[in-house]
Amino acid sequence: MKRKTKKSISKRFKITKTGKVKRSKAYGNHLLSKKSGKRMQRLKSADLVNKADSKKIKTLLAHK
């Protein structure tokens, strides 16, 4: 039977061309006035998910 994609996961993660899982960093949405520009630049850039967690995420995304 085909697996359905978990929509909450598909909105939070993307799979790169090489098969790694990309995520956005936390703490960049509110209370921004106290955070420095340098810190905000770092938070806006995407990050890769840990190998151990990426397996779980791929199964939830119903990725081959």
Beta strands, then each sheet from edge to edge (+ up, - down):
strand 1: 13-15
strand 2: 21-23
strand 3: 47-48
sheet 1: 1+ 2- 3+
end
